[in-house]
């Protein structure tokens, strides 16, 4: 990489723990259900969520978590009880006490490499990515 590019942008999320040795990166495990439901307006699917389990790195689907999400959502909105479930999803969100958005200069072989780190948004990545991408570009 160091011979082909001058800048690397590290957006590795939970992978930063291994990639750059950032042990402050923690996982937040989430699990949601996607279903078809005519009682709510959305393009086609409704996303039912969710859970937030800090420090859990397990990507396996858990029936107990699914039951919790389903029961909570159908209690709040009973019309969901007859909805067709399309997909279950489990994933990890990268979290830190604060987002890592900074420049690091690394020496690789005989040259200097600029690394811009941008990760650790937790469950707010979809909200924050616009501004963070702008800041990365400005760096």
C-alpha positions in Angstrom: 0.0 0.0 0.0 2.7 2.5 0.9 4.2 2.4 -2.6 0.9 3.0 -4.4 -0.8 5.6 -2.3 0.1 8.7 -0.2 -3.0 8.6 2.0 -5.0 5.8 3.6 -8.3 6.4 5.2 -9.0 3.9 8.0 -12.7 3.4 8.4 -12.4 -0.2 9.7 -14.9 0.1 12.5 -14.7 -2.8 15.0 -11.8 -4.1 12.9 -9.6 -1.2 14.1 -9.1 -3.2 17.3 -6.9 -5.6 15.3 -5.9 -3.5 12.3 -4.3 -0.6 14.3 -4.3 -2.1 17.8 -6.9 0.2 19.2 -8.1 -1.6 22.3 -10.5 1.2 23.1 -12.8 0.0 20.3 -15.7 -2.0 21.7 -18.5 -3.7 20.0 -22.2 -3.0 20.4 -24.2 -6.0 19.2 -27.5 -5.2 17.6 -30.2 -7.4 16.3 -33.2 -6.4 14.3 -36.1 -7.9 12.4 -37.3 -6.8 9.0 -40.9 -7.5 8.1 -43.6 -6.6 5.6 -46.4 -4.6 7.1 -49.3 -2.8 5.4 -50.3 -0.9 8.5 -47.1 1.3 8.4 -46.0 3.5 5.5 -42.5 2.8 4.3 -41.1 1.7 1.0 -41.8 -2.0 1.6 -40.3 -3.2 4.8 -40.5 -2.2 8.4 -37.4 -2.5 10.6 -38.1 -3.6 14.1 -35.5 -3.1 16.7 -33.7 -3.4 18.6 -31.1 -4.4 21.2 -27.8 -2.9 22.2 -25.4 -5.2 23.9 -22.1 -3.5 24.8 -19.0 -5.6 24.6 -20.7 -8.5 22.9 -18.8 -9.6 19.7 -21.1 -12.6 18.9 -22.6 -12.3 15.4 -24.8 -15.4 15.9 -28.6 -14.8 15.7 -30.2 -15.4 19.1 -33.8 -16.5 19.4 -34.2 -15.0 22.8 -33.2 -11.5 21.5 -35.5 -12.0 18.5 -38.4 -12.8 20.9 -37.6 -9.7 22.9 -37.6 -7.4 19.8 -40.8 -9.0 18.5 -42.7 -8.9 21.8 -41.7 -5.3 22.5 -42.6 -4.1 19.0 -45.9 -6.0 18.7 -46.9 -4.8 22.2 -46.4 -1.2 21.1 -48.0 -1.7 17.7 -50.4 -4.7 17.7 -51.0 -4.5 13.9 -47.5 -5.9 13.5 -48.5 -9.3 14.9 -49.6 -10.5 11.4 -46.7 -9.0 9.6 -44.6 -11.3 7.4 -41.0 -11.6 8.6 -38.6 -11.1 5.8 -35.2 -11.2 7.5 -33.4 -11.3 10.8 -30.1 -9.3 11.0 -27.4 -9.2 13.6 -24.4 -6.9 13.5 -21.7 -5.1 15.4 -21.4 -1.3 15.8 -18.0 0.1 16.5 -17.9 2.2 19.7 -15.3 4.2 21.6 -15.6 6.8 24.3 -15.1 9.3 21.5 -14.9 9.0 17.7 -11.4 8.6 16.4 -11.1 11.2 13.7 -7.5 12.2 13.3 -4.4 12.1 11.1 -1.5 9.9 11.9 1.8 9.9 10.1 3.5 6.5 9.9 6.9 5.6 8.6 6.7 2.6 6.2 9.9 1.4 4.6 11.6 4.5 3.3 8.7 6.8 3.1 6.1 8.5 5.2 2.4 7.5 5.0 -0.5 9.6 6.0 -3.3 7.6 7.7 -6.6 9.3 8.5 -8.6 7.4 11.1 -12.4 7.7 11.2 -14.2 5.1 13.3 -16.0 4.5 16.6 -19.4 6.0 15.8 -21.4 3.4 17.7 -25.0 3.3 16.9 -24.8 6.9 15.4 -22.9 6.1 12.3 -25.8 6.7 9.9 -26.3 10.1 11.5 -22.7 11.2 11.8 -21.1 9.8 8.7 -22.0 12.9 6.6 -20.1 15.3 8.8 -17.2 12.9 9.5 -16.7 12.3 5.7 -16.5 16.0 5.2 -13.9 16.4 8.0 -11.9 13.5 6.6 -11.9 15.2 3.2 -10.8 18.5 4.7 -7.9 16.9 6.5 
